[in-house]
């Protein structure tokens, strides 16, 4: 959802098809490897949460030993595929993403701080850097802006989900922000990061010299996102029985998909 449009922007048109395919293969393997290792590390708390209790590592369907082997194999394959078929920089960025997600987020941040998803979310921003480097074999300010868009998007995307599954995280002892703070405080944080995200998305216009399509999409989608964030705060303030936090969660996915669709199409409508 974020890698391919970034590659179109980096190529200022159509990127090499083989490069796109191999980047997606390597990126998929990296995401798979990181998530498998996450499932092994979190198998104890996964078993306590309704959302994750059926994961095979939590139920014991797959042994811990086999989970680790599978995760390491996928991770090494991802780095090897990118190194051989794309370039060394993309392979290094994928390796960094895996290491940060497994060690930085899962092992260090997740169980220790309510800001876990803020800093841990950096691993989920790496695909834009990988996509850009796959095309240009270098990095620039434009992919950094795209990285920051996803970085600031992650908290207002994930906190509504954790607000919905607050009891799950509390039962497992994971200090997600909705577990540690009142809903009104959570919505203030959501609004803060939503504004940062939208302002950052607008910063891409002068940095990447985007045209009318991305410029218009970033303004309209950003306004809709801010509206939904404030709507959630209004429901919290009114103490409604159903806060409907998943409404913002689901919209956030559409927001990111449509924004990056505009990133990918913009080079063709300049």
SERO-4910 file (N, C-alpha, C, O; in steps of 0.05 Angstrom, whole numbers):
BEGIN
 pado doro    nc1    nc2    nc3   cac1   cac2   cac3    cc1    cc2    cc3    oc1    oc2    oc3
  Unk    A     17    -24      0      0      0      0     17     25      0      9     46    -11
  Unk    A     41     24     12     58     48     13     83     45     -4     93     65    -14
  Unk    A     92     21     -8    117     16    -23    114     23    -52    131     38    -63
  Unk    A     94     11    -66     92     14    -95     88     44   -103    101     53   -121
  Unk    A     69     59    -90     66     87    -97     92    103    -93     99    120   -109
  Unk    A    107     96    -72    132    110    -67    152    104    -90    167    122    -98
  Unk    A    151     80   -101    169     73   -123    161     88   -148    179     96   -164
  Unk    A    135     93   -152    126    109   -175    136    138   -172    145    150   -192
  Unk    A    134    148   -148    143    176   -143    173    178   -147    183    197   -159
  Unk    A    188    158   -137    217    158   -140    226    157   -170    245    169   -178
  Unk    A    210    141   -186    217    138   -214    205    161   -231    211    163   -255
  Unk    A    188    177   -218    174    199   -233    159    187   -257    158    199   -278
  Unk    A    147    163   -252    133    149   -273    132    120   -267    130    112   -243
  Unk    A    135    103   -287    135     74   -283    162     64   -274    182     68   -289
  Unk    A    164     52   -251    190     39   -243    193     13   -258    174      2   -270
  Unk    A    217      2   -257    223    -24   -270    205    -46   -257    205    -48   -232
  Unk    A    190    -61   -273    171    -80   -262    185   -102   -246    175   -109   -225
  Unk    A    208   -111   -255    222   -132   -240    231   -122   -213    230   -137   -193
  Unk    A    240    -97   -212    248    -85   -186    224    -83   -167    227    -89   -143
  Unk    A    201    -75   -178    177    -74   -161    170   -101   -150    165   -104   -126
  Unk    A    170   -122   -167    163   -149   -158    182   -159   -137    173   -170   -116
  Unk    A    208   -157   -142    228   -167   -122    227   -151    -96    231   -162    -75
  Unk    A    221   -125    -98    219   -109    -74    195   -118    -57    197   -119    -32
  Unk    A    173   -124    -70    149   -134    -56    154   -162    -44    146   -167    -21
  Unk    A    168   -179    -58    175   -205    -47    192   -202    -23    187   -214     -2
  Unk    A    214   -186    -25    232   -182     -2    218   -169     21    222   -176     44
  Unk    A    201   -149     15    187   -135     36    167   -153     50    163   -152     75
  Unk    A    153   -170     35    134   -189     47    148   -209     65    138   -215     87
  Unk    A    170   -218     56    186   -237     73    195   -223     99    195   -236    120
  Unk    A    203   -198     96    212   -183    120    190   -180    140    193   -184    164
  Unk    A    166   -172    130    143   -168    148    135   -195    160    129   -196    184
  Unk    A    136   -216    144    129   -242    155    149   -251    177    140   -261    198
  Unk    A    174   -248    171    195   -256    191    192   -241    217    193   -253    239
  Unk    A    189   -214    215    186   -198    239    161   -205    255    162   -207    280
  Unk    A    139   -210    241    114   -217    255    115   -245    267    103   -249    289
  Unk    A    128   -264    254    130   -290    266    147   -289    292    139   -302    312
  Unk    A    169   -274    291    185   -272    315    170   -257    337    172   -263    361
  Unk    A    154   -237    329    136   -224    348    117   -243    361    111   -242    385
  Unk    A    105   -261    345     86   -281    356    100   -299    376     87   -307    396
  Unk    A    125   -306    372    139   -323    391    144   -308    417    138   -318    439
  Unk    A    153   -283    415    159   -268    439    134   -261    455    135   -261    480
  Unk    A    112   -256    441     88   -248    455     68   -270    459     44   -265    464
  Unk    A     77   -295    456     58   -318    458     44   -319    485     22   -329    487
  Unk    A     57   -309    506     45   -310    533     22   -290    535      1   -297    545
  Unk    A     26   -266    526      4   -246    528    -16   -250    505    -40   -243    509
  Unk    A     -8   -261    483    -27   -266    461    -48   -286    471    -71   -284    463
  Unk    A    -40   -305    487    -59   -325    497    -80   -313    516   -101   -325    521
  Unk    A    -75   -289    526    -93   -276    545   -113   -257    532   -132   -248    544
  Unk    A   -108   -250    506   -124   -231    493   -142   -244    472   -133   -261    456
  Unk    A   -168   -237    472   -186   -249    453   -178   -244    424   -182   -262    407
  Unk    A   -166   -221    418   -159   -214    391   -136   -232    380   -134   -236    356
  Unk    A   -120   -243    398    -96   -257    389    -94   -286    400    -75   -300    394
  Unk    A   -114   -294    416   -111   -320    430   -111   -344    411   -103   -366    420
  Unk    A   -119   -341    386   -120   -363    368    -95   -365    350    -94   -382    332
  Unk    A    -76   -347    355    -51   -349    339    -37   -376    346    -37   -384    369
  Unk    A    -27   -390    326    -16   -417    331      7   -418    351     11   -438    364
  Unk    A     22   -396    354     43   -396    374     31   -393    402     43   -402    421
  Unk    A      8   -380    404     -5   -376    430    -19   -401    439    -21   -408    463
  Unk    A    -31   -416    420    -45   -441    426    -26   -465    429    -34   -486    440
  Unk    A     -1   -462    420     17   -484    422     16   -502    397     29   -523    396
  Unk    A      0   -494    378     -3   -510    353     24   -512    339     31   -533    327
  Unk    A     40   -491    341     67   -491    330     86   -487    354     82   -469    370
  Unk    A    107   -503    356    125   -502    378    142   -476    377    145   -464    355
  Unk    A    152   -468    400    169   -444    401    194   -447    384    202   -428    370
  Unk    A    205   -471    384    230   -475    368    224   -472    338    239   -458    324
  Unk    A    202   -483    328    195   -481    300    188   -453    293    193   -444    270
  Unk    A    175   -438    311    168   -411    306    193   -394    302    194   -378    284
  Unk    A    212   -397    320    237   -382    318    252   -388    291    261   -370    277
  Unk    A    253   -414    285    267   -422    260    253   -409    236    266   -398    218
  Unk    A    226   -411    235    211   -400    213    215   -370    211    219   -360    189
  Unk    A    214   -356    233    218   -327    233    246   -319    224    248   -300    208
  Unk    A    266   -333    233    294   -327    225    298   -332    195    311   -317    181
  Unk    A    287   -355    186    290   -362    158    277   -341    140    289   -332    120
  Unk    A    253   -333    147    239   -313    131    255   -286    131    257   -273    110
  Unk    A    266   -279    154    280   -254    156    306   -255    139    312   -236    125
  Unk    A    321   -276    141    345   -279    125    340   -280     95    354   -269     79
  Unk    A    318   -294     88    310   -295     60    303   -267     49    311   -260     27
  Unk    A    290   -251     66    282   -224     57    307   -207     51    308   -194     30
  Unk    A    326   -208     69    350   -192     65    366   -203     41    376   -187     25
  Unk    A    367   -229     38    382   -241     15    369   -234    -11    382   -227    -31
  Unk    A    342   -236    -13    328   -230    -37    332   -201    -46    338   -196    -69
  Unk    A    330   -183    -27    333   -155    -33    362   -149    -41    367   -133    -59
  Unk    A    381   -161    -28    409   -156    -33    416   -166    -61    431   -152    -76
  Unk    A    406   -189    -69    414   -202    -94    398   -189   -118    410   -185   -139
  Unk    A    373   -184   -114    356   -175   -136    351   -145   -138    345   -135   -159
  Unk    A    355   -131   -116    349   -102   -116    375    -86   -111    389    -79   -130
  Unk    A    382    -81    -86    408    -69    -80    414    -72    -50    397    -79    -34
  Unk    A    438    -66    -43    447    -69    -15    433    -51      4    427    -59     27
  Unk    A    427    -26     -4    414     -7     14    386    -17     22    379    -15     45
  Unk    A    371    -27      3    344    -37      9    346    -61     28    329    -63     46
  Unk    A    365    -78     24    369   -101     41    376    -92     70    366   -103     89
  Unk    A    393    -72     72    401    -62     98    377    -49    113    373    -53    137
  Unk    A    361    -34     98    337    -22    110    317    -43    119    305    -39    140
  Unk    A    314    -64    104    296    -86    112    306    -99    137    291   -105    156
  Unk    A    332   -104    138    344   -116    162    340    -98    187    334   -108    208
  Unk    A    344    -72    183    340    -53    204    311    -53    214    306    -52    238
  Unk    A    292    -55    196    264    -55    203    257    -80    220    243    -78    240
  Unk    A    267   -103    212    263   -128    227    274   -126    255    261   -132    274
  Unk    A    299   -117    256    313   -115    282    298    -96    301    294   -101    324
  Unk    A    290    -73    290    277    -53    307    250    -62    316    243    -58    339
  Unk    A    235    -76    298    209    -85    306    211   -107    328    196   -107    347
  Unk    A    229   -126    324    232   -148    343    244   -139    369    233   -145    391
  Unk    A    266   -125    368    280   -117    392    271    -91    404    266    -88    428
  Unk    A    268    -70    386    260    -44    396    231    -43    406    226    -35    428
  Unk    A    213    -53    389    185    -52    396    176    -75    414    168    -70    437
  Unk    A    179    -99    404    168   -123    419    182   -128    445    169   -131    465
  Unk    A    208   -128    445    223   -135    469    226   -112    489    226   -117    513
  Unk    A    230    -88    479    236    -65    497    212    -47    503    206    -42    526
  Unk    A    199    -38    482    179    -17    485    151    -27    493    138    -15    510
  Unk    A    142    -49    481    114    -56    482    104    -60    511     81    -51    517
  Unk    A    119    -72    528    110    -78    555    119    -58    576    115    -62    600
  Unk    A    132    -36    567    144    -18    586    134     11    585    136     25    605
  Unk    A    122     19    563    113     47    561     88     50    544     83     35    525
  Unk    A     72     69    552     47     74    537     53     87    510     35     90    493
  Unk    A     77     96    506     86    108    481     97     86    462    111     93    443
  Unk    A     92     61    468    104     39    453     98     41    424    115     37    407
  Unk    A     73     46    417     65     45    389     76     70    374     78     69    349
  Unk    A     82     91    388     92    115    375    120    109    364    125    112    340
  Unk    A    138    100    381    165     95    372    168     68    358    183     65    339
  Unk    A    153     49    368    154     23    354    143     24    326    150      7    309
  Unk    A    125     43    321    114     45    295    133     53    273    127     51    249
  Unk    A    157     61    281    178     68    261    184     45    243    191     49    220
  Unk    A    182     21    253    188     -3    237    168     -5    214    176    -14    192
  Unk    A    143      3    219    123      1    198    126     23    177    112     23    157
  Unk    A    143     42    182    148     64    163    170     57    143    173     71    123
  Unk    A    185     36    149    208     30    132    202     23    103    218     28     86
  Unk    A    178     11     97    173      4     69    176     28     49    183     24     26
  Unk    A    169     52     58    172     75     40    202     80     34    209     87     11
  Unk    A    219     77     54    248     81     49    259     58     32    275     63     14
  Unk    A    249     34     36    258     11     20    249     15     -9    265     10    -27
  Unk    A    224     23    -13    214     27    -40    229     49    -55    236     45    -78
  Unk    A    235     71    -41    250     93    -54    278     84    -61    288     89    -83
  Unk    A    291     71    -42    319     62    -46    321     41    -67    342     38    -81
  Unk    A    300     25    -70    300      4    -91    301     16   -119    313      5   -137
  Unk    A    289     40   -122    289     53   -148    314     70   -152    326     70   -174
  Unk    A    322     85   -132    344    105   -135    370     97   -122    391    109   -127
  Unk    A    370     75   -106    394     66    -92    405     89    -74    430     90    -71
  Unk    A    388    105    -64    396    127    -46    370    137    -32    348    128    -38
  Unk    A    374    155    -13    351    167      0    351    197     -3    372    209    -10
  Unk    A    328    210      1    326    239     -3    305    249     17    295    234     33
  Unk    A    299    275     15    280    287     33    251    277     28    236    275     47
  Unk    A    244    271      3    217    262     -3    210    236     12    189    234     24
  Unk    A    228    215     11    221    191     26    221    195     57    207    182     71
  Unk    A    237    214     66    237    221     95    209    232    102    198    225    123
  Unk    A    198    250     85    171    261     90    151    238     90    133    237    108
  Unk    A    152    220     71    134    198     69    137    180     94    117    170    105
  Unk    A    161    176    103    166    161    128    152    174    151    139    161    167
  Unk    A    154    201    153    142    215    176    111    215    174     98    215    195
  Unk    A    100    215    150     71    213    147     61    187    160     43    188    176
  Unk    A     74    165    153     66    139    165     72    138    195     57    127    210
  Unk    A     94    151    203    102    151    231     80    166    248     72    155    268
  Unk    A     72    189    238     51    204    253     24    192    250      6    197    266
  Unk    A     19    177    228     -6    164    223    -10    140    243    -33    135    250
  Unk    A     11    127    251      9    102    266     -6    106    293    -24     90    298
  Unk    A      0    126    309    -15    129    335    -45    134    331    -61    120    344
  Unk    A    -54    153    314    -83    156    311    -96    133    296   -121    130    296
  Unk    A    -80    116    284    -91     92    271    -94     70    292   -114     56    293
  Unk    A    -74     67    310    -74     44    328    -88     49    354   -100     31    366
  Unk    A    -87     73    364    -99     79    390   -130     74    390   -140     65    410
  Unk    A   -144     80    368   -173     73    368   -177     43    370   -196     33    383
  Unk    A   -159     27    357   -161     -2    360   -156    -11    388   -171    -28    399
  Unk    A   -136      0    401   -129     -7    429   -150      4    448   -154     -7    470
  Unk    A   -164     25    440   -187     35    456   -210     15    455   -223     10    475
  Unk    A   -214      3    432   -235    -17    429   -228    -43    444   -245    -55    456
  Unk    A   -202    -50    445   -193    -75    458   -178    -68    484   -160    -83    492
  Unk    A   -187    -47    497   -174    -38    522   -173    -60    543   -152    -64    556
  Unk    A   -195    -75    547   -195    -96    567   -175   -118    561   -163   -129    579
  Unk    A   -172   -124    535   -153   -144    527   -125   -137    535   -110   -153    548
  Unk    A   -117   -112    529    -90   -103    536    -86   -101    566    -64   -107    576
  Unk    A   -107    -93    580   -105    -91    609   -101   -119    621    -86   -122    640
  Unk    A   -116   -138    611   -114   -166    620    -86   -177    616    -76   -193    633
  Unk    A    -74   -169    594    -47   -179    588    -25   -163    600     -1   -170    599
  Unk    A    -32   -140    613    -12   -123    625      4   -107    606     27    -99    612
  Unk    A     -7   -102    582      7    -85    563     -2    -56    566    -26    -50    564
  Unk    A     17    -38    572     10    -10    579      3      7    555     15     29    551
  Unk    A    -16     -2    538    -25     16    516    -37     41    528    -47     41    550
  Unk    A    -35     63    513    -45     88    523    -73     87    534    -78     99    555
  Unk    A    -93     74    520   -120     73    531   -122     58    557   -141     61    572
  Unk    A   -102     41    563   -102     27    589    -92     45    611   -102     44    633
  Unk    A    -73     62    604    -60     79    624    -75    106    628    -73    117    650
  Unk    A    -89    115    608   -102    142    610   -132    140    605   -142    121    594
  Unk    A   -146    161    613   -174    163    608   -179    168    578   -162    179    564
  Unk    A   -203    161    568   -209    164    539   -205    193    529   -196    196    506
  Unk    A   -212    213    546   -209    240    537   -179    247    531   -173    261    512
  Unk    A   -162    237    549   -133    241    545   -123    227    519   -107    238    504
  Unk    A   -134    203    515   -126    188    491   -134    203    466   -119    205    447
  Unk    A   -159    214    466   -168    229    442   -152    255    438   -148    263    415
  Unk    A   -142    267    459   -125    291    456    -99    283    442    -89    297    424
  Unk    A    -88    260    449    -64    250    436    -69    243    407    -53    249    389
  Unk    A    -92    231    402   -100    224    374   -102    249    357    -92    249    334
  Unk    A   -114    269    367   -117    294    352    -90    307    347    -85    318    326
  Unk    A    -73    307    367    -46    319    364    -31    305    342    -20    319    324
  Unk    A    -30    279    341    -15    265    320    -30    267    293    -17    266    273
  Unk    A    -56    269    294    -70    273    269    -62    299    255    -58    299    231
  Unk    A    -60    320    271    -51    345    259    -23    344    249    -17    354    228
  Unk    A     -5    331    264     22    328    255     23    313    229     38    320    211
  Unk    A      7    291    227      6    275    202     -3    292    179     10    291    157
  Unk    A    -24    307    182    -35    322    160    -16    344    151    -11    348    128
  Unk    A     -4    358    171     15    379    164     40    368    150     50    380    131
  Unk    A     48    344    158     71    331    145     64    323    117     80    326     99
  Unk    A     39    313    113     31    306     86     31    330     67     37    328     43
  Unk    A     25    354     78     25    378     62     54    387     56     59    400     35
  Unk    A     72    379     73    100    387     69    112    372     45    132    381     33
  Unk    A    100    350     37    110    335     13    106    351    -12    120    347    -32
  Unk    A     86    369    -13     79    384    -37    103    400    -47    111    397    -71
  Unk    A    116    417    -31    139    432    -41    164    414    -42    181    419    -60
  Unk    A    167    395    -25    191    378    -25    193    361    -49    214    359    -62
  Unk    A    171    347    -57    171    330    -80    160    343   -105    157    330   -126
  Unk    A    153    369   -103    142    384   -126    118    369   -138    116    365   -162
  Unk    A     99    361   -120     75    346   -129     56    365   -144     57    390   -141
  Unk    A     38    353   -159     19    369   -175     -8    371   -161    -10    367   -136
  Unk    A    -28    376   -176    -55    382   -165    -68    357   -153    -83    360   -134
  Unk    A    -62    333   -164    -75    309   -153    -67    304   -125    -85    301   -107
  Unk    A    -41    302   -119    -33    297    -92    -40    320    -74    -49    316    -51
  Unk    A    -36    344    -83    -42    368    -67    -71    368    -58    -77    372    -34
  Unk    A    -89    363    -77   -118    363    -70   -125    340    -52   -141    343    -33
  Unk    A   -113    316    -58   -120    292    -42   -110    296    -13   -124    288      6
  Unk    A    -86    307     -9    -76    310     18    -93    330     34    -96    326     58
  Unk    A   -103    350     21   -120    370     36   -147    358     43   -156    360     65
  Unk    A   -160    345     23   -187    334     28   -186    311     47   -202    310     66
  Unk    A   -168    292     43   -165    269     61   -157    278     89   -167    267    109
  Unk    A   -139    297     90   -130    307    116   -153    320    132   -155    315    156
  Unk    A   -169    336    118   -192    348    131   -211    327    141   -222    330    163
  Unk    A   -216    306    125   -234    285    134   -223    270    158   -238    262    176
  Unk    A   -197    266    159   -184    252    181   -187    268    207   -195    258    228
  Unk    A   -181    294    205   -184    312    228   -213    312    238   -217    312    262
  Unk    A   -231    313    219   -260    312    226   -266    287    243   -280    289    263
  Unk    A   -257    264    233   -263    239    247   -249    238    275   -261    227    294
  Unk    A   -226    249    277   -212    250    303   -227    267    323   -231    259    346
  Unk    A   -237    290    314   -253    307    332   -280    294    338   -290    298    360
  Unk    A   -291    280    319   -317    266    323   -314    245    345   -332    242    362
  Unk    A   -291    231    346   -286    212    367   -285    226    394   -295    216    414
  Unk    A   -271    249    395   -269    264    420   -297    273    429   -302    273    453
  Unk    A   -314    281    410   -341    290    417   -357    267    430   -371    271    449
  Unk    A   -354    243    419   -368    220    430   -358    213    457   -373    204    475
  Unk    A   -332    216    462   -320    212    488   -330    232    508   -337    226    531
  Unk    A   -331    258    500   -340    279    517   -369    276    526   -377    281    549
  Unk    A   -385    266    507   -414    261    513   -418    235    529   -440    229    537
  Unk    A   -396    220    533   -397    195    548   -418    176    537   -433    164    551
  Unk    A   -417    173    510   -436    155    497   -428    126    504   -405    120    509
  Unk    A   -448    109    505   -443     81    512   -426     67    490   -410     49    497
  Unk    A   -429     76    465   -413     65    444   -396     87    432   -407    104    417
  Unk    A   -371     87    438   -353    108    428   -346    104    398   -336    122    385
  Unk    A   -351     80    388   -345     73    360   -317     81    352   -313     94    331
  Unk    A   -296     73    367   -269     80    359   -260     67    333   -242     77    320
  Unk    A   -272     44    326   -264     30    302   -272     46    277   -261     40    255
  Unk    A   -290     65    280   -296     82    257   -272     97    248   -266     99    224
  Unk    A   -257    109    266   -232    123    259   -211    103    251   -196    109    232
  Unk    A   -210     80    264   -190     59    256   -193     51    227   -174     51    212
  Unk    A   -218     45    219   -222     36    191   -218     59    172   -207     55    150
  Unk    A   -226     83    179   -222    106    161   -192    111    158   -183    119    136
  Unk    A   -176    107    179   -148    112    177   -134     95    156   -116    103    142
  Unk    A   -144     70    153   -134     53    132   -140     63    104   -123     64     87
  Unk    A   -165     72    101   -173     84     76   -157    109     70   -149    114     47
  Unk    A   -153    125     90   -137    150     87   -110    144     76   -102    156     56
  Unk    A    -96    126     89    -68    120     80    -68    108     52    -51    115     35
  Unk    A    -87     90     46    -88     78     20    -93     99     -2    -79     99    -23
  Unk    A   -112    117      3   -119    137    -17    -97    158    -20    -92    168    -42
  Unk    A    -84    165      2    -63    185      1    -40    175    -15    -29    189    -32
  Unk    A    -32    149    -10    -10    138    -25    -17    131    -54      0    130    -71
  Unk    A    -43    126    -59    -52    123    -86    -47    149   -102    -38    149   -125
  Unk    A    -53    172    -88    -47    198   -100    -18    203   -104     -9    215   -124
  Unk    A     -1    193    -85     28    195    -88     37    180   -114     53    191   -129
  Unk    A     26    156   -118     34    141   -141     24    152   -168     37    149   -188
  Unk    A      0    163   -168    -12    173   -193     -3    201   -200     -4    209   -223
  Unk    A      6    217   -180     13    245   -185     33    249   -207     30    268   -222
  Unk    A     54    232   -209     73    237   -231     62    237   -259     73    247   -277
  Unk    A     38    224   -262     26    221   -288      7    244   -296     -2    245   -318
  Unk    A      1    261   -276    -19    283   -282     -7    310   -277    -21    330   -275
  Unk    A     19    312   -276     32    338   -273     25    356   -296     34    379   -297
***
